[in-house]
Amino acid sequence: MLQRFIDDVRTSTGTALRQTSLAAVAALCLLITTAFLCAAAFIAVLNSYGPVEACFAGAAIFFVVTLIAAGIYLVRKRKIEARAAARAKAAASPLLADPALLATGIQLVRLVGVKRLVPILAIGGLALGLLASRSQASDQAPAE
């Protein structure tokens, strides 16, 4: 069984390494292609309008590409933050809505007794309050 797990990990690692190397080669080829296209556009504008205009045209093209990349980055960042907020909201679902937890609590009260359970609940409530105040303080800490 352990050997099967090791073989699966080895196979998936090899596949991921091959895919990553192919993606790196494709990215390098795309970079070279983009460089030649930019050089051709620069030369075409240089022949038609002059060196200053050619430099401005190249700068404008790269500025537009930068704006597009920044827009994509911001959209992805917002999606990731929205997913994280949705996960946090789902994780913070009320525990009292779980029927198994309620049944366990009722059995605990029957077993221990109400008179003995009151001090235990008071200490538990205090600990829960301290824990909640700690988590709120860490949430309000400035992001780095």
VENTA-V260020 format. One record per helix or strand of 2 or more residues. SS is the DSSP state (h for helix, s for strand). FROM is the first residue (numbers start at 1). TO is the last residue. If there is no record, write none. Layout:
ss=<SS	SS>
from=<FROM	FROM>
to=<TO	TO>
This chain:
ss=<h	h	h	h	h>
from=<2	51	95	99	114>
to=<48	91	97	112	139>
